[in-house]
Amino acid sequence: MSHNTFGHLFRYTTWGESHGTAIGCVVDGTPPKIELNDKDIQFWLDKRRPGQNEFTSPRNEPDSVEILSGVLEENGTMLTTGTPISMIIYNKDHKSSDYDETKDKFRPGHADYTYLSKYGIRDPRGGGRQSARETAMRVAAGAIARKIIPEIEIKGALVQLGDLKIKPNNWDWDFIDKNPFWCPDPKAIDGWEKKIKSLIEEGDSCGAIIEITAKNVPVGLGAPIYGKLDSDLSMGIMSINAVKGVEIGNGFNAVTTLGSENGDEMRMKKAKPEFLSNNSGGILGGISSGQDIVLRFAVKPTSSIRKSKNTVDKSNNDTEIETKGRHDPCVGIRAVPVGEAMVACVLADHFLRNRAQIQD
């Protein structure tokens, strides 16, 4: 199996399975002499890990990360050496027996059928390599990426849970860290809590839409043809499990506007150009404009549910399946820090690529 690596100058390779001994990654391309220790990475992992509240998977993984290489203590401070940074997280709370009854059946909505058809072998324990457990290492890589671009602030929020949307006028960035949904709208919480509790009781699930904003992005990241910043961001986000769509700026709503409305007009202010709107989402012609980068992505409902569904087994027999195990009623909730991490990795990569090509 190939394609386990993401990025160019800043790149990472992940390894491991959901119910294996451990998961890990190797990050390559980190510049030397950047302060980095386990706590810097653990801070972001703690935002993603399961088992923290009643609205996500009860699988209680501590996700304690250990840096194995690529750092060196100098005068009491751990610094990157510029060599590959290897990290590991040991799996502590996996229950493979939950999958005994379904190991020979294809779970609807999962990659069981396509994975087995392609490789001829499949790990049924929690989805194996195809599990979202892998995204913990993306968050770890993203933590390092943030160290490369400390001036850029990357923040995510859940803006729609199933059919329940936030009201943009109620947006409060500070509220996001005060609720388990990453929700920026204090008035939406009660309805969201009721919906998730109802889904848990019914054994069903729902999807979500996440919005990621990157502030203080310099002008000039990206290239106009095959290195477009928006195409790399889209590829990174689309590589996250269960993501089915990405839009940047005005996105699909641009179709309903006129050219006279959609193009971001400009005026001079304090001796430099200033945009009067941000329908482009901070990217023009594949290159960052200096405005906030704003993207949204759609996450489908969790495929593993306790409701019986029609399927077939490996012997081509019609059958039914009901998935056991511990699963998120909405995987979109814990996808927020993963989305942030992928944006960080792409921006760090483009920052290094730009620095290698353009001299100030």
N, C-alpha and C positions, 0 to 999 in steps of 0.2 A: 504494500500500500504506500503510494507516494502522496505528495501534496500535504505534508504536515508542517510546512514552513510558510510564514507570512512576512512580507516586507522585502526591502532592497538593502539599503545601507543599515538601517535599523531593522533587524528581523529576528523572529523567534521561531523555534520549533517546539511543538508540544508532543508529549508521549503519555501513554498510560490509558487505562480503562476504568469505567465507573466502579467496578467491583474487584479490580486488581489490587495488588499490594499498595501501589502508590500512583500518583500522577506527577508530571514534572514538565519542565521546559528548559531550553537553553536559549538565552538571549545573546545575540551577536551584534556588534556595531556600536556598543555603548562607549562614548568617549571616556578617557581616563580622568582620574581625580575628581569624580563626582561623589559626594557623600551618599552612602547607601548602606543601610543595615536591615535586618529582618523586620524591625518595627515599621520602617517606611513602607514595606510591602504589606505587612499584616493589617495595617490601617485600612487599606482598600479591600483586602480579602474579607475582612469582618463585615463589610457592607453587603457583600454578595452571599455569604455562607448561609446554608439552610438551617432550619430548626430554631430560628430566633423569635418567631411569633406564630400565632395560630392561623395565619393567612397564607403561609408558605409550606413547603415540604417539611414534615417532622423529622426527616433524616438529620441527625445531629452530628454533623461533621465539624470539628474544631478548625479545620483548614489551616493548621499551623505550618507555616512555611519555613524552610531551612535553606539558606544560601550555601551552596557547596563549592563554588569557585567564582573567580572574577573579582574578588574584593581583597583588600589588604589593609591591616591596621597600621596607621601612621600617626604618631603622637596622640594616641587615644581615639582616633577617628577612623572609621571604616571608609575606605575610598575604593572606587572602581579602578581596575588596572588597565582597562581597555581590552581585556581578553574575554572570551565567552563567560557569561554568568549563568551558572546552572542552579536550578531551584527544584525542590522536591516537597510534595505534600503527601503524607501517608493517609490512606483511607482507613477510617476507624469504625464507621457505623454502616456497613453494607450488609444486606440480608439477601443473599443470592437465592435462598429457598423460595422467596416470593415469586420467582420466575419459573419454578419447576413445571407448573401446569401449562405454561404458555410458550415454553422454549421451542416447540415444534410448530407453533402457529405464527402467522404473520399478523402483527398488530396494526390495525387500520390507522393511517396517519403517520406511522413510523417508517423508517428506512429498512425494516427487516427484509422485505421482499427484494428490493433493489440491491441491498448490500450482499445478500446471499447469492443473488443471480450474478453479480459481478465477480465476487471473490471466491465463491464456493464454500465459504466457511463464515460463521457468524457467532459472536459471543452474545448469548441471550441474557446474561446477567446485567440487568439494568441498561441494556443497550450497548454495553461494551465501549468500543471506541467512538461509536456514534452518539453517545450520551452527552448531555449538556454538562456533565461533570467536568469535561475538558475545559470549559470556559473559566474555571477557577485560575488556570494558568495564564489565560489571556489577561485576566485582571492583574496577575502578578507581573506580567510583561508590561502592562499599561502603567503600573506603578513606577517602573523604571523609566518608561517613556516620558512620564510627567517630569521626572528629574532633569531630562534633557531640555525641556521647554517650560521652565518654571514660570515664565511670564504669562503663558497662556492658561486661562482658567476654563476648565471643561466641566459642565454641570448638566445632569440629566433629570428628567421628570416624567412621570406617567401622566399623560393628558387624556387618556380614554381607557376605561375598563369595561370591556364588553360593549354594551350600547350606552354606557354612562360617560358623558363627556364633562370636562371641567369647563368653567367659564373664565375665559382669558382675563377678564376685568378683575377677577379675584386672585390673580397670580401673586404668590408670596414665596420668594426663594427661600426665606428662612424657615418656612413651614415644612419644607421637604424633609429635613432631617428630624422632624418632630412626629412623624407618622410612619407606619410600616409600609405604606404604598408608594412612597416617593411622590406623593401628590402635592401640587403647589396650590391647590384650592381648598381652604379649610371647610368650606360649605359642602364639598363633595364627599367628605369622609364617611358620614353616616350612611349614605346610600351605597357606597362601595363596601363598607363592612357588612351590611345586610346581604348584598349580592354574593360576596365570597362565602359567607356562612351558609347561605342557601345552596350554593354550588357544592360545598363540602358535604352537606347533608344529603343532597341528591346524587352525589357521586359523579358530578359533571364538571365542566371547566369552561373558561371563556378566554378570549384573546385580549390584546391591549395595543395601544399606540404610545410610543415613547418619543419624547423630544429631547434632543441633545443640542446644547449651545456651547460654542467655543468662543471666548472673548479674548481680546488683545492679540489676535492673529495678525502677523505682519503681512504687508502686501508682498505678493510674489511667490508664494508657495504653490507648486504645481507647474505643469507644462501643458502647452496647448493641444497636443495631439494624443499620444498614447500614455502620457503621464499626468493626465488630468487629475486634479485634486479631488473633484467630485466623483470621478469614476473609481478612484482608489478607496475613498470613503464608502461608497456604495458597495464595493466588493467586500470590504472589511465587515460592514454591517450585515450584508447578505450571507456571510459565512457563519453568522451566529445561528445556533439551532433554533428552529421554529419561525425564523423571520421570513416573511413572504412579500415584503415590499418596502421601498425606501423612497423618500422624496426630500428634496433640498430646496429651501426657501419657499416660494409660493407653490412649488411642486405641481401636482395635478390640478390645483385650482387655477394655475396660469392659463389653462385651456379656456376658462370662462371669462377671462379678461381680454381687453384690447391691447394692441401694441402700445397705444398711447398711455395706457394705464400701467402696464407691467414693467416697462423699462424704468430703471431707477434713475431719476433725474439728479443732476449735480449742480452745485454752486461753490464758489470759493469762500472759504472761511478761515481766518487766521493764516493766510498765505498758502493754503493747500486745499485741494478739492474735497468736498464733503457730499456724501450721498443723502438725498432727501427721503429715501425709503430703502427697504432691503428685501425686495421681492426675489432677488437673486440668491439669497441665503449666504451672502458673503463670498461667492465664487463667480467669476466671469471668465468665460473661455477656458475653464479648467484651472484658473489661477486665482488665488485668494486676493480679495479686493481691500482687505484691511478692516472690513466690517465684521460683525459677529457672524460666524458660520452657524447656521441653523438647519438641522436635519431632523426628520421624523422617520420612524420605522414601525411597521406593523408586525405583531407577533400573533401567530395563530393560537387557537385554544389548545391546551395541553391534550395530547393524543391519548395518554394513559389515563383512562377513566374507569370507574367501577360499573358502568352500564354495559350490558351485553350487546355485542355487535357481531354482524356477520363477517366471516373471513374464510380463508382456506388454510390448510396446513402444508407442510413440506412434501407430503405424499399426494398432494392435489385433491384432498377431500374437503368438501364443504363442511364447515363447522362454525361454532360461535366462540367468542372470547370475551372475558371480563378481566381486566387488568388489575392485579393486586399490587402491593408495594406502596411506597410512600411518595406521593407526587404532588406537585404544586397545582392548586386549582386554577392558577393563572401564572404561567411561566414568565409573563411579561413583567411581573413585579421585580423579580431578581435579574431580569435582563437589563435593567437600567445601569447598574455599575459595569456590566459587560459592554454595553454600548459606549459608555464613557471611555472604557479601556481601549476599545478598538479605534475610537477617534483619536485618542492620545497616541497610539502606536503609529497611525497614519501620519499625523501631524509631525511627530518626532522624526519619522523617516523622511518626510518631505523637507523638514528643516535642515537635516544633514545633507540631503541631496542638493538643496538650494545653495547651502554654504560651500559645497564642493565645486559648484559651477559658477556662481556669481560672486565677484569680489566687490565689497563695499567701497 
